[in-house]
Amino acid sequence: LQNGVRINTVSPNVLVESLEKYGSFFKGFNAVPAAKAANAYLKSVEGAQTGQVYRVY
């Protein structure tokens, strides 16, 4: 893309830290630690890749 613009997305499963509140909406999903999802967001923003979907599960 022009001017160094990059587009990525991060798609995490439900977070371990939010299971108590939202777990009933995510039956059968494997929860992931927030730190793991945060690393994917960091990679998405600070990394050099573009057009990527970072799945965290």
C-alpha distance matrix in Angstrom:
0.0 3.8 6.7 6.2 5.5 6.6 8.7 12.1 15.6 19.1 22.1 25.4 28.8 31.4 32.1 35.4 35.9 35.7 37.9 41.0 39.4 37.0 38.4 40.2 37.0 35.7 38.7 38.1 34.8 34.8 34.1 31.8 32.4 30.2 29.6 27.9 25.6 24.9 23.9 21.3 19.9 20.0 18.3 15.5 15.1 16.2 15.1 12.5 11.6 9.0 10.0 13.6 16.7 19.1 22.5 25.4 28.8
3.8 0.0 3.8 5.5 6.0 8.8 11.4 15.0 18.4 21.8 25.0 28.2 31.7 34.1 34.5 37.9 38.1 37.9 40.3 43.2 41.6 39.4 40.9 42.9 39.7 38.6 41.7 41.2 37.9 37.8 36.9 34.5 34.8 32.4 31.6 30.3 28.0 26.9 26.0 23.8 21.9 21.7 20.4 17.7 16.5 17.4 16.9 14.3 14.3 12.1 13.6 17.0 20.0 22.2 25.7 28.4 31.9
6.7 3.8 0.0 3.8 5.5 9.1 12.3 15.6 19.0 22.1 25.6 28.4 32.1 34.2 34.3 37.5 37.4 37.5 40.1 42.9 41.3 39.4 41.1 43.3 40.3 39.2 42.4 42.0 38.6 38.2 37.0 34.4 34.2 31.6 30.6 29.7 27.5 25.9 25.0 23.3 21.1 20.4 19.5 17.2 15.3 15.7 15.8 13.5 14.5 13.0 15.2 18.1 21.1 22.8 26.4 28.6 32.3
6.2 5.5 3.8 0.0 3.8 6.3 10.0 12.9 16.5 19.3 22.9 25.6 29.3 31.6 31.5 34.6 34.7 35.0 37.5 40.4 39.1 37.2 38.7 41.0 38.1 36.7 39.9 39.3 35.8 35.2 34.0 31.3 31.1 28.6 27.4 26.4 24.4 22.8 21.7 19.9 18.1 17.2 15.9 13.9 12.2 12.3 12.1 9.7 10.9 9.8 12.6 15.1 18.2 19.6 23.3 25.4 29.1
5.5 6.0 5.5 3.8 0.0 3.8 6.9 10.2 13.5 16.6 20.1 22.9 26.6 28.7 28.9 32.2 32.3 32.3 34.7 37.6 36.1 34.1 35.7 37.8 34.8 33.7 36.9 36.5 33.1 32.8 31.5 29.0 29.1 26.5 25.8 24.7 22.3 21.0 20.3 18.2 16.1 15.9 14.9 12.1 10.7 12.0 12.0 10.4 10.5 8.5 10.6 13.2 15.8 17.5 21.0 23.3 26.9
6.6 8.8 9.1 6.3 3.8 0.0 3.8 6.7 10.2 13.3 16.7 19.7 23.3 25.7 26.0 29.2 29.6 29.7 31.9 35.0 33.7 31.5 32.8 35.0 32.0 30.6 33.7 33.1 29.7 29.3 28.3 25.8 26.0 23.8 23.1 21.6 19.3 18.4 17.5 15.0 13.3 13.5 12.1 9.0 8.6 10.3 9.6 8.2 7.4 5.0 7.1 9.4 12.1 13.8 17.4 19.7 23.3
8.7 11.4 12.3 10.0 6.9 3.8 0.0 3.8 7.0 10.5 13.6 16.8 20.3 22.7 23.4 26.9 27.4 27.1 29.2 32.3 30.8 28.4 29.7 31.7 28.6 27.2 30.4 29.9 26.5 26.5 25.6 23.5 24.1 21.9 21.7 20.1 17.4 17.0 16.6 13.7 12.0 13.2 11.9 8.3 8.9 11.6 11.0 10.4 8.5 5.4 5.4 7.4 9.3 11.5 14.7 17.3 20.8
12.1 15.0 15.6 12.9 10.2 6.7 3.8 0.0 3.8 7.0 10.1 13.3 16.8 19.4 20.1 23.4 24.2 24.1 26.0 29.2 28.0 25.5 26.6 28.7 25.8 24.1 27.1 26.5 23.0 22.8 22.0 19.8 20.6 18.7 18.6 16.6 13.9 14.1 13.6 10.3 9.2 11.0 9.5 5.9 7.8 10.7 9.9 10.3 7.8 5.7 5.2 4.9 6.0 7.7 11.0 13.5 17.0
15.6 18.4 19.0 16.5 13.5 10.2 7.0 3.8 0.0 3.8 6.6 9.9 13.3 15.8 16.8 20.3 21.2 20.7 22.5 25.7 24.5 21.9 22.9 25.0 22.0 20.4 23.5 23.0 19.6 19.6 18.7 16.9 17.9 16.1 16.6 14.7 11.6 12.4 12.6 9.1 8.1 11.0 10.2 6.9 9.3 12.6 12.2 13.4 10.9 9.2 7.9 6.4 4.9 6.2 8.5 10.9 14.2
19.1 21.8 22.1 19.3 16.6 13.3 10.5 7.0 3.8 0.0 3.8 6.3 10.0 12.5 13.2 16.6 17.6 17.4 19.1 22.4 21.5 19.0 19.8 22.1 19.5 17.6 20.7 20.1 16.5 16.2 15.1 13.1 14.2 12.5 13.3 11.2 8.0 9.4 10.0 6.6 6.3 9.8 9.4 7.3 10.0 13.0 12.8 14.8 12.6 11.9 11.0 8.4 5.8 4.7 6.0 7.5 10.9
22.1 25.0 25.6 22.9 20.1 16.7 13.6 10.1 6.6 3.8 0.0 3.8 6.8 9.7 11.3 14.7 16.3 15.6 16.6 20.1 19.3 16.4 16.8 18.9 16.2 14.1 17.1 16.5 13.0 13.1 12.5 11.3 13.2 12.3 13.8 11.5 8.4 11.0 12.0 8.8 9.3 12.9 12.6 10.9 13.8 16.6 16.3 18.2 15.8 15.0 13.4 10.6 7.1 6.0 4.8 6.0 8.5
25.4 28.2 28.4 25.6 22.9 19.7 16.8 13.3 9.9 6.3 3.8 0.0 3.8 6.5 7.7 11.0 12.8 12.4 13.3 16.9 16.5 13.8 13.9 16.5 14.3 12.0 14.8 14.3 10.6 10.1 8.9 7.6 9.6 9.1 11.1 8.9 6.1 9.5 10.9 8.7 9.7 13.1 13.4 12.6 15.3 17.7 17.7 20.2 18.1 17.9 16.7 13.6 10.2 8.0 5.8 4.4 6.1
28.8 31.7 32.1 29.3 26.6 23.3 20.3 16.8 13.3 10.0 6.8 3.8 0.0 3.8 6.3 9.1 11.5 10.7 10.6 14.3 14.3 11.3 10.7 13.2 11.3 8.5 11.1 10.6 6.9 6.9 6.0 6.3 9.4 9.9 12.5 10.5 8.6 12.2 13.8 12.0 13.3 16.6 16.9 16.4 19.0 21.4 21.4 23.8 21.7 21.4 20.0 16.9 13.2 11.2 8.2 6.2 5.5
31.4 34.1 34.2 31.6 28.7 25.7 22.7 19.4 15.8 12.5 9.7 6.5 3.8 0.0 3.8 6.6 8.6 7.1 7.1 10.7 10.5 7.8 7.5 10.4 9.1 6.9 9.8 10.5 7.2 7.3 5.1 6.4 8.7 9.0 12.4 11.5 9.7 12.7 15.1 14.1 14.8 18.0 19.0 18.6 20.7 23.2 23.6 26.4 24.6 24.3 23.0 20.1 16.5 14.4 11.7 9.4 8.5
32.1 34.5 34.3 31.5 28.9 26.0 23.4 20.1 16.8 13.2 11.3 7.7 6.3 3.8 0.0 3.8 5.3 5.3 6.4 9.9 10.4 8.9 8.9 12.5 11.9 10.0 12.6 13.2 10.0 8.7 5.2 4.9 5.6 5.7 9.3 9.3 8.1 10.6 13.2 13.1 13.8 16.4 18.0 18.1 19.9 22.0 22.8 25.9 24.5 24.8 24.1 21.0 17.8 15.1 12.9 9.8 9.5
35.4 37.9 37.5 34.6 32.2 29.2 26.9 23.4 20.3 16.6 14.7 11.0 9.1 6.6 3.8 0.0 3.8 5.5 5.4 8.4 10.2 9.8 8.8 12.6 13.2 11.3 12.9 13.3 10.7 8.7 5.1 5.4 5.1 6.8 9.9 10.3 10.5 12.7 14.9 15.5 16.6 18.8 20.3 21.0 22.8 24.4 25.2 28.5 27.3 27.9 27.3 24.1 20.9 18.0 15.6 12.2 11.1
35.9 38.1 37.4 34.7 32.3 29.6 27.4 24.2 21.2 17.6 16.3 12.8 11.5 8.6 5.3 3.8 0.0 3.8 5.8 7.6 8.9 9.6 9.9 13.6 14.2 13.2 15.3 16.4 13.9 12.4 8.7 8.5 6.9 6.8 10.0 11.7 11.4 12.6 15.4 16.5 16.8 18.7 20.9 21.6 22.7 24.4 25.7 29.2 28.4 28.9 28.5 25.6 22.6 19.7 17.9 14.6 14.2
35.7 37.9 37.5 35.0 32.3 29.7 27.1 24.1 20.7 17.4 15.6 12.4 10.7 7.1 5.3 5.5 3.8 0.0 3.8 5.6 5.6 5.9 7.1 10.5 11.0 10.6 13.1 14.9 12.7 12.3 8.9 9.8 9.5 9.0 12.7 13.8 12.6 14.2 17.3 17.7 17.6 20.1 22.3 22.3 23.4 25.6 27.0 30.2 29.1 29.1 28.4 25.6 22.4 20.0 18.0 15.1 14.6
37.9 40.3 40.1 37.5 34.7 31.9 29.2 26.0 22.5 19.1 16.6 13.3 10.6 7.1 6.4 5.4 5.8 3.8 0.0 3.8 5.5 5.2 4.2 7.9 9.2 8.5 10.1 12.0 10.4 10.2 7.5 9.8 10.4 11.2 14.7 15.3 14.5 16.7 19.4 19.5 20.0 22.7 24.4 24.5 26.1 28.2 29.2 32.3 30.9 30.9 29.9 26.9 23.5 21.1 18.5 15.6 14.2
41.0 43.2 42.9 40.4 37.6 35.0 32.3 29.2 25.7 22.4 20.1 16.9 14.3 10.7 9.9 8.4 7.6 5.6 3.8 0.0 3.8 6.0 5.8 8.2 10.5 10.9 12.1 14.5 13.7 13.7 11.2 13.3 13.4 14.0 17.4 18.4 17.8 19.5 22.5 22.9 23.1 25.6 27.6 27.6 29.0 31.1 32.3 35.5 34.3 34.3 33.3 30.4 27.0 24.7 22.2 19.3 18.0
39.4 41.6 41.3 39.1 36.1 33.7 30.8 28.0 24.5 21.5 19.3 16.5 14.3 10.5 10.4 10.2 8.9 5.6 5.5 3.8 0.0 3.8 6.1 7.8 9.1 10.6 12.5 15.5 14.5 15.2 12.7 14.7 14.9 14.6 18.2 19.3 17.9 19.5 22.8 22.8 22.5 25.2 27.4 27.0 28.1 30.5 32.0 35.0 33.7 33.3 32.2 29.7 26.3 24.4 22.1 19.7 18.8
37.0 39.4 39.4 37.2 34.1 31.5 28.4 25.5 21.9 19.0 16.4 13.8 11.3 7.8 8.9 9.8 9.6 5.9 5.2 6.0 3.8 0.0 3.8 5.5 5.6 7.0 9.6 12.6 11.4 12.7 10.7 13.1 14.2 14.0 17.8 18.2 16.4 18.5 21.6 21.1 20.9 24.0 25.7 25.0 26.5 29.2 30.3 33.1 31.5 30.9 29.5 26.9 23.4 21.8 19.3 17.2 16.2
38.4 40.9 41.1 38.7 35.7 32.8 29.7 26.6 22.9 19.8 16.8 13.9 10.7 7.5 8.9 8.8 9.9 7.1 4.2 5.8 6.1 3.8 0.0 3.8 5.4 5.2 6.6 9.4 8.8 10.1 8.7 11.8 13.5 14.4 18.0 17.9 16.7 19.3 22.0 21.4 21.9 25.0 26.3 26.0 27.8 30.3 31.0 33.8 32.0 31.6 30.1 27.3 23.7 21.8 18.9 16.6 14.7
40.2 42.9 43.3 41.0 37.8 35.0 31.7 28.7 25.0 22.1 18.9 16.5 13.2 10.4 12.5 12.6 13.6 10.5 7.9 8.2 7.8 5.5 3.8 0.0 3.8 5.5 5.9 9.5 10.2 12.4 11.9 15.3 17.2 18.0 21.7 21.4 20.0 22.7 25.4 24.5 24.9 28.2 29.4 28.7 30.6 33.3 33.9 36.6 34.6 33.9 32.1 29.4 25.7 24.3 21.2 19.3 17.3
37.0 39.7 40.3 38.1 34.8 32.0 28.6 25.8 22.0 19.5 16.2 14.3 11.3 9.1 11.9 13.2 14.2 11.0 9.2 10.5 9.1 5.6 5.4 3.8 0.0 3.8 6.0 9.4 9.4 12.2 11.8 14.9 17.1 17.5 21.1 20.6 18.6 21.4 24.0 22.7 22.9 26.3 27.4 26.3 28.3 31.2 31.8 34.2 32.0 31.0 29.0 26.6 22.8 21.8 18.9 17.5 16.0
35.7 38.6 39.2 36.7 33.7 30.6 27.2 24.1 20.4 17.6 14.1 12.0 8.5 6.9 10.0 11.3 13.2 10.6 8.5 10.9 10.6 7.0 5.2 5.5 3.8 0.0 3.8 6.2 5.6 8.5 8.7 12.0 14.7 15.6 19.1 18.0 16.4 19.6 21.8 20.4 21.1 24.5 25.3 24.4 26.8 29.5 29.7 32.1 29.8 29.1 27.1 24.4 20.6 19.3 16.1 14.6 12.5
38.7 41.7 42.4 39.9 36.9 33.7 30.4 27.1 23.5 20.7 17.1 14.8 11.1 9.8 12.6 12.9 15.3 13.1 10.1 12.1 12.5 9.6 6.6 5.9 6.0 3.8 0.0 3.8 5.6 8.7 10.0 13.6 16.6 18.2 21.4 20.2 19.1 22.4 24.3 23.1 24.2 27.5 28.0 27.4 30.0 32.5 32.4 34.8 32.4 31.8 29.8 26.9 23.1 21.8 18.2 16.7 14.0
38.1 41.2 42.0 39.3 36.5 33.1 29.9 26.5 23.0 20.1 16.5 14.3 10.6 10.5 13.2 13.3 16.4 14.9 12.0 14.5 15.5 12.6 9.4 9.5 9.4 6.2 3.8 0.0 3.8 6.6 9.3 12.8 16.1 18.2 21.0 19.2 18.6 22.2 23.5 22.1 23.8 27.0 27.0 26.7 29.5 31.8 31.4 33.6 31.1 30.7 28.6 25.6 21.9 20.4 16.7 15.2 12.0
34.8 37.9 38.6 35.8 33.1 29.7 26.5 23.0 19.6 16.5 13.0 10.6 6.9 7.2 10.0 10.7 13.9 12.7 10.4 13.7 14.5 11.4 8.8 10.2 9.4 5.6 5.6 3.8 0.0 3.8 6.2 9.3 12.9 14.8 17.5 15.6 14.8 18.4 19.8 18.3 20.1 23.1 23.2 22.9 25.8 28.0 27.6 29.9 27.5 27.3 25.4 22.3 18.6 16.9 13.2 11.5 8.5
34.8 37.8 38.2 35.2 32.8 29.3 26.5 22.8 19.6 16.2 13.1 10.1 6.9 7.3 8.7 8.7 12.4 12.3 10.2 13.7 15.2 12.7 10.1 12.4 12.2 8.5 8.7 6.6 3.8 0.0 3.8 6.5 10.1 12.7 14.9 12.9 13.0 16.6 17.5 16.6 18.8 21.4 21.5 21.8 24.7 26.5 26.1 28.6 26.5 26.8 25.3 21.9 18.4 16.1 12.5 10.0 6.6
34.1 36.9 37.0 34.0 31.5 28.3 25.6 22.0 18.7 15.1 12.5 8.9 6.0 5.1 5.2 5.1 8.7 8.9 7.5 11.2 12.7 10.7 8.7 11.9 11.8 8.7 10.0 9.3 6.2 3.8 0.0 3.8 6.9 9.3 11.9 10.6 10.5 13.8 15.3 14.9 16.7 19.3 19.9 20.4 22.8 24.6 24.7 27.6 25.8 26.2 25.2 21.8 18.4 15.7 12.6 9.4 7.1
31.8 34.5 34.4 31.3 29.0 25.8 23.5 19.8 16.9 13.1 11.3 7.6 6.3 6.4 4.9 5.4 8.5 9.8 9.8 13.3 14.7 13.1 11.8 15.3 14.9 12.0 13.6 12.8 9.3 6.5 3.8 0.0 3.8 6.4 8.4 6.8 7.3 10.5 11.7 11.7 13.7 15.9 16.6 17.4 19.8 21.3 21.4 24.4 23.0 23.8 23.1 19.7 16.6 13.4 10.9 7.3 6.1
32.4 34.8 34.2 31.1 29.1 26.0 24.1 20.6 17.9 14.2 13.2 9.6 9.4 8.7 5.6 5.1 6.9 9.5 10.4 13.4 14.9 14.2 13.5 17.2 17.1 14.7 16.6 16.1 12.9 10.1 6.9 3.8 0.0 3.8 5.4 5.4 6.8 8.8 10.3 11.4 13.1 14.6 16.0 17.3 19.1 20.2 20.8 24.2 23.3 24.4 24.3 21.0 18.3 14.9 13.2 9.5 9.4
30.2 32.4 31.6 28.6 26.5 23.8 21.9 18.7 16.1 12.5 12.3 9.1 9.9 9.0 5.7 6.8 6.8 9.0 11.2 14.0 14.6 14.0 14.4 18.0 17.5 15.6 18.2 18.2 14.8 12.7 9.3 6.4 3.8 0.0 3.8 5.4 5.1 6.0 8.6 10.0 10.6 12.2 14.2 15.2 16.5 17.9 19.0 22.5 21.9 22.8 22.9 19.9 17.4 14.2 13.2 9.9 11.1
29.6 31.6 30.6 27.4 25.8 23.1 21.7 18.6 16.6 13.3 13.8 11.1 12.5 12.4 9.3 9.9 10.0 12.7 14.7 17.4 18.2 17.8 18.0 21.7 21.1 19.1 21.4 21.0 17.5 14.9 11.9 8.4 5.4 3.8 0.0 3.8 5.5 4.9 6.2 8.8 9.9 10.3 12.3 14.2 15.3 15.9 17.0 20.6 20.5 21.9 22.6 19.5 17.6 14.1 13.8 10.6 12.3
27.9 30.3 29.7 26.4 24.7 21.6 20.1 16.6 14.7 11.2 11.5 8.9 10.5 11.5 9.3 10.3 11.7 13.8 15.3 18.4 19.3 18.2 17.9 21.4 20.6 18.0 20.2 19.2 15.6 12.9 10.6 6.8 5.4 5.4 3.8 0.0 3.8 5.4 5.2 6.6 9.0 10.0 10.8 12.6 14.6 15.3 15.6 18.9 18.3 19.8 20.2 16.8 14.8 11.1 10.5 7.3 9.1
25.6 28.0 27.5 24.4 22.3 19.3 17.4 13.9 11.6 8.0 8.4 6.1 8.6 9.7 8.1 10.5 11.4 12.6 14.5 17.8 17.9 16.4 16.7 20.0 18.6 16.4 19.1 18.6 14.8 13.0 10.5 7.3 6.8 5.1 5.5 3.8 0.0 3.8 5.4 5.2 6.5 8.7 9.9 10.7 12.6 14.2 14.8 18.0 17.0 17.9 18.0 14.8 12.5 9.2 8.8 6.1 8.8
24.9 26.9 25.9 22.8 21.0 18.4 17.0 14.1 12.4 9.4 11.0 9.5 12.2 12.7 10.6 12.7 12.6 14.2 16.7 19.5 19.5 18.5 19.3 22.7 21.4 19.6 22.4 22.2 18.4 16.6 13.8 10.5 8.8 6.0 4.9 5.4 3.8 0.0 3.8 5.4 5.1 6.2 8.6 9.7 10.6 11.8 13.2 16.8 16.6 17.7 18.5 15.7 14.2 11.1 11.8 9.7 12.6
23.9 26.0 25.0 21.7 20.3 17.5 16.6 13.6 12.6 10.0 12.0 10.9 13.8 15.1 13.2 14.9 15.4 17.3 19.4 22.5 22.8 21.6 22.0 25.4 24.0 21.8 24.3 23.5 19.8 17.5 15.3 11.7 10.3 8.6 6.2 5.2 5.4 3.8 0.0 3.8 5.4 5.0 6.1 8.5 9.9 10.2 10.8 14.4 14.4 16.1 17.3 14.4 13.4 10.0 11.3 9.6 12.6
21.3 23.8 23.3 19.9 18.2 15.0 13.7 10.3 9.1 6.6 8.8 8.7 12.0 14.1 13.1 15.5 16.5 17.7 19.5 22.9 22.8 21.1 21.4 24.5 22.7 20.4 23.1 22.1 18.3 16.6 14.9 11.7 11.4 10.0 8.8 6.6 5.2 5.4 3.8 0.0 3.8 5.4 5.0 6.1 8.7 9.9 9.8 12.9 12.0 13.3 13.9 10.9 9.6 6.3 8.1 7.3 10.9
19.9 21.9 21.1 18.1 16.1 13.3 12.0 9.2 8.1 6.3 9.3 9.7 13.3 14.8 13.8 16.6 16.8 17.6 20.0 23.1 22.5 20.9 21.9 24.9 22.9 21.1 24.2 23.8 20.1 18.8 16.7 13.7 13.1 10.6 9.9 9.0 6.5 5.1 5.4 3.8 0.0 3.8 5.4 4.9 6.2 8.4 9.5 12.7 12.2 12.8 13.7 11.4 10.5 8.2 10.3 9.9 13.6
20.0 21.7 20.4 17.2 15.9 13.5 13.2 11.0 11.0 9.8 12.9 13.1 16.6 18.0 16.4 18.8 18.7 20.1 22.7 25.6 25.2 24.0 25.0 28.2 26.3 24.5 27.5 27.0 23.1 21.4 19.3 15.9 14.6 12.2 10.3 10.0 8.7 6.2 5.0 5.4 3.8 0.0 3.8 5.4 5.2 5.7 7.5 11.1 11.7 13.2 15.0 13.0 13.0 10.6 13.1 12.6 16.2
18.3 20.4 19.5 15.9 14.9 12.1 11.9 9.5 10.2 9.4 12.6 13.4 16.9 19.0 18.0 20.3 20.9 22.3 24.4 27.6 27.4 25.7 26.3 29.4 27.4 25.3 28.0 27.0 23.2 21.5 19.9 16.6 16.0 14.2 12.3 10.8 9.9 8.6 6.1 5.0 5.4 3.8 0.0 3.8 5.6 5.4 4.9 8.3 8.5 10.6 12.5 10.3 10.9 8.7 11.7 11.9 15.6
15.5 17.7 17.2 13.9 12.1 9.0 8.3 5.9 6.9 7.3 10.9 12.6 16.4 18.6 18.1 21.0 21.6 22.3 24.5 27.6 27.0 25.0 26.0 28.7 26.3 24.4 27.4 26.7 22.9 21.8 20.4 17.4 17.3 15.2 14.2 12.6 10.7 9.7 8.5 6.1 4.9 5.4 3.8 0.0 3.8 6.0 5.7 8.1 7.4 8.1 9.7 7.9 8.6 7.5 11.0 12.1 15.9
15.1 16.5 15.3 12.2 10.7 8.6 8.9 7.8 9.3 10.0 13.8 15.3 19.0 20.7 19.9 22.8 22.7 23.4 26.1 29.0 28.1 26.5 27.8 30.6 28.3 26.8 30.0 29.5 25.8 24.7 22.8 19.8 19.1 16.5 15.3 14.6 12.6 10.6 9.9 8.7 6.2 5.2 5.6 3.8 0.0 3.8 5.8 8.3 9.0 9.5 11.8 11.0 12.0 11.2 14.5 15.3 19.1
16.2 17.4 15.7 12.3 12.0 10.3 11.6 10.7 12.6 13.0 16.6 17.7 21.4 23.2 22.0 24.4 24.4 25.6 28.2 31.1 30.5 29.2 30.3 33.3 31.2 29.5 32.5 31.8 28.0 26.5 24.6 21.3 20.2 17.9 15.9 15.3 14.2 11.8 10.2 9.9 8.4 5.7 5.4 6.0 3.8 0.0 3.8 6.8 8.9 10.7 13.7 12.9 14.4 13.2 16.5 17.0 20.7
15.1 16.9 15.8 12.1 12.0 9.6 11.0 9.9 12.2 12.8 16.3 17.7 21.4 23.6 22.8 25.2 25.7 27.0 29.2 32.3 32.0 30.3 31.0 33.9 31.8 29.7 32.4 31.4 27.6 26.1 24.7 21.4 20.8 19.0 17.0 15.6 14.8 13.2 10.8 9.8 9.5 7.5 4.9 5.7 5.8 3.8 0.0 3.8 5.7 8.5 11.6 10.6 12.7 11.7 15.3 16.2 19.9
12.5 14.3 13.5 9.7 10.4 8.2 10.4 10.3 13.4 14.8 18.2 20.2 23.8 26.4 25.9 28.5 29.2 30.2 32.3 35.5 35.0 33.1 33.8 36.6 34.2 32.1 34.8 33.6 29.9 28.6 27.6 24.4 24.2 22.5 20.6 18.9 18.0 16.8 14.4 12.9 12.7 11.1 8.3 8.1 8.3 6.8 3.8 0.0 3.8 6.7 10.4 10.4 13.4 13.3 17.0 18.6 22.2
11.6 14.3 14.5 10.9 10.5 7.4 8.5 7.8 10.9 12.6 15.8 18.1 21.7 24.6 24.5 27.3 28.4 29.1 30.9 34.3 33.7 31.5 32.0 34.6 32.0 29.8 32.4 31.1 27.5 26.5 25.8 23.0 23.3 21.9 20.5 18.3 17.0 16.6 14.4 12.0 12.2 11.7 8.5 7.4 9.0 8.9 5.7 3.8 0.0 3.8 6.9 6.8 10.1 10.7 14.4 16.6 20.0
9.0 12.1 13.0 9.8 8.5 5.0 5.4 5.7 9.2 11.9 15.0 17.9 21.4 24.3 24.8 27.9 28.9 29.1 30.9 34.3 33.3 30.9 31.6 33.9 31.0 29.1 31.8 30.7 27.3 26.8 26.2 23.8 24.4 22.8 21.9 19.8 17.9 17.7 16.1 13.3 12.8 13.2 10.6 8.1 9.5 10.7 8.5 6.7 3.8 0.0 3.8 5.5 9.0 10.8 14.4 17.1 20.5
10.0 13.6 15.2 12.6 10.6 7.1 5.4 5.2 7.9 11.0 13.4 16.7 20.0 23.0 24.1 27.3 28.5 28.4 29.9 33.3 32.2 29.5 30.1 32.1 29.0 27.1 29.8 28.6 25.4 25.3 25.2 23.1 24.3 22.9 22.6 20.2 18.0 18.5 17.3 13.9 13.7 15.0 12.5 9.7 11.8 13.7 11.6 10.4 6.9 3.8 0.0 3.8 6.9 9.8 12.9 16.2 19.2
13.6 17.0 18.1 15.1 13.2 9.4 7.4 4.9 6.4 8.4 10.6 13.6 16.9 20.1 21.0 24.1 25.6 25.6 26.9 30.4 29.7 26.9 27.3 29.4 26.6 24.4 26.9 25.6 22.3 21.9 21.8 19.7 21.0 19.9 19.5 16.8 14.8 15.7 14.4 10.9 11.4 13.0 10.3 7.9 11.0 12.9 10.6 10.4 6.8 5.5 3.8 0.0 3.8 6.2 9.4 12.6 15.6
16.7 20.0 21.1 18.2 15.8 12.1 9.3 6.0 4.9 5.8 7.1 10.2 13.2 16.5 17.8 20.9 22.6 22.4 23.5 27.0 26.3 23.4 23.7 25.7 22.8 20.6 23.1 21.9 18.6 18.4 18.4 16.6 18.3 17.4 17.6 14.8 12.5 14.2 13.4 9.6 10.5 13.0 10.9 8.6 12.0 14.4 12.7 13.4 10.1 9.0 6.9 3.8 0.0 3.8 6.1 9.5 12.4
19.1 22.2 22.8 19.6 17.5 13.8 11.5 7.7 6.2 4.7 6.0 8.0 11.2 14.4 15.1 18.0 19.7 20.0 21.1 24.7 24.4 21.8 21.8 24.3 21.8 19.3 21.8 20.4 16.9 16.1 15.7 13.4 14.9 14.2 14.1 11.1 9.2 11.1 10.0 6.3 8.2 10.6 8.7 7.5 11.2 13.2 11.7 13.3 10.7 10.8 9.8 6.2 3.8 0.0 3.8 6.4 9.7
22.5 25.7 26.4 23.3 21.0 17.4 14.7 11.0 8.5 6.0 4.8 5.8 8.2 11.7 12.9 15.6 17.9 18.0 18.5 22.2 22.1 19.3 18.9 21.2 18.9 16.1 18.2 16.7 13.2 12.5 12.6 10.9 13.2 13.2 13.8 10.5 8.8 11.8 11.3 8.1 10.3 13.1 11.7 11.0 14.5 16.5 15.3 17.0 14.4 14.4 12.9 9.4 6.1 3.8 0.0 3.8 6.3
25.4 28.4 28.6 25.4 23.3 19.7 17.3 13.5 10.9 7.5 6.0 4.4 6.2 9.4 9.8 12.2 14.6 15.1 15.6 19.3 19.7 17.2 16.6 19.3 17.5 14.6 16.7 15.2 11.5 10.0 9.4 7.3 9.5 9.9 10.6 7.3 6.1 9.7 9.6 7.3 9.9 12.6 11.9 12.1 15.3 17.0 16.2 18.6 16.6 17.1 16.2 12.6 9.5 6.4 3.8 0.0 3.8
28.8 31.9 32.3 29.1 26.9 23.3 20.8 17.0 14.2 10.9 8.5 6.1 5.5 8.5 9.5 11.1 14.2 14.6 14.2 18.0 18.8 16.2 14.7 17.3 16.0 12.5 14.0 12.0 8.5 6.6 7.1 6.1 9.4 11.1 12.3 9.1 8.8 12.6 12.6 10.9 13.6 16.2 15.6 15.9 19.1 20.7 19.9 22.2 20.0 20.5 19.2 15.6 12.4 9.7 6.3 3.8 0.0
